[in-house]
Amino acid sequence: MYKVLVSDPISDLGIQQLNDAVDVIVDKKTGLKEDELIAIIGDYDALLVRSQTKVTERIMEAGKKLKVVGRAGVGVDNIDLEAATKRGIVVINAPDGNTIATCELTFAMMMSVARQIPQAYKKTVSGEWDRKTFVGVELRAKVLGIIGMGRIGSEVAKRAKVFGMEVLGYDPFLTEDRAEKMGVKLCTVNEIAAQADFITVHTPLTPETRHIIGKAQFNIMKKGVRIINCARGGIVDELALVDAINQGIVAGAAFDVFEEEPPAADHPFLNNPNIIVTPHLGASTIEAQENVAIDVSEEVLHILRNEPFKNAVNMPPVPANVLSVLQPYFQLGEKLGRFVGKLTEGAVQEIIVNYAGDLSDVDTTPLTRHIVKGVLINHLEEVNIVNAMHMAKLRELNIVVQKATTSKTFTNLVSVTLKSKNEERTVAGTLLSGYGERIVQIDQYPVDIAPEGNMLLISHSDKPGIIGRVGTLLGNNQVNIASMQVGRKVIGGSAVMVLSIDKEAPREVLEELGQLTDLLHVKAISL
């Protein structure tokens, strides 16, 4: 049974699949302080949070069984990602669940600041009928600058085009072609600052994006510009914004987020008549709350059950089209790594991965992670696909990835070579239609074996009678042979024999095999 702790208020409907899972126990304990969480986290395999719980390095150190931290939402700045990665803990979020909710709030804030709706409401309910003070501006024909063209920024752009706005976009990963398809003009941050009538930000908060709109940008803005932030506090320099409003550069601002939440009672936003504020409501719709909880619960189940998953934020994201190509090879890649790792004697200095065929056309980094994990797991119990590259780096393992557009014999071929100081070993595999995973090469020898179960790999001289002597010895020791493959390059030279056996061969049987004439090396391998 897996134990999951929910430490923040999360929709019951959203975690229903966890409650319904026969192999999961869910505990809801909210409002815990750090020390209280540390005292109990050691019993849990997974932790689900929103934004209230700060998942610190101390908490993860105490979580000896912790495999995954799930954030029911997008931002993970309340989770120590570096500490999680070092410990092999997967951090996942739900990036799609609140996309529309945040996009729609952005437009609500944009229209509110354009027409001063909250200010007009407040004055009206106080008994004043003031139509002259609240003269706003239209969105039509205005220039909207969007900083961050990810999921939410892209949805905002779609709606802005319908409103008749000209859209400028900035994103470090936005290409000219994609911008053109979206009807967005690709610009720098400063170009947006200089040209836009409205500016909205939709980036994560990172060292690179902190105060990406600051004093320098306000100094070049049009007079009368309006700023919206429904992303993360700190992307816009709050004090510089207040100064720009006081100087008449910025006509108004609408913020759903603050650098420190909740803001202090004397925060300058709270008493400024030109600034609209809300208490971080970006994901606060019934639909979004359910969607993010459903998404993160599903991913937690996949991780606990060792099934393929997505939305990990402490490892590179995998586009759906790439994942569909690579996912069938994940298990094969890990087995190849484990197999060649068991063959190699001495300290491995270099891992060389070669992808041939169709696999050469996609980013194979996720598959390489599985291969490296397979190599390292022979010696490191705590390694997984999240920390595999980090573990390799700590051990100064050089990882080389090579690609060839064609393979001489297979549509796709994955080869893994390990180099140690004294030797070099290679295993190659592929997926065969109707047969599944196959190892098709061991060093220079062609073979055809399923990488599963208990196997014996025997290096020997290609002489008559050797196969018979091996079979007799195993039979006499009640070790049954399920299948056998022999690979050789030339008659009478060196060869390899791969035997699939029904049970693991005892050590004394391996020693006896090693004493047979013309057997050069015997290795037991279990996958």
Helices and strands as residue ranges (DSSP letters): E 2-6, H 16-20, E 24-28, H 34-40, G 41-43, E 46-49, H 57-62, E 68-71, H 81-86, E 90-92, H 99-115, H 117-125, E 143-147, H 151-162, E 166-170, H 176-182, E 185-186, H 189-195, E 198-201, H 215-218, E 225-229, H 238-246, E 250-255, E 275-277, H 286-304, H 320-343, E 348-357, G 358-361, H 365-376, H 388-394, E 398-404, E 412-420, E 424-432, E 436-442, E 445-449, E 454-461, H 466-476, E 481-488, E 494-501, H 507-514, E 519-526
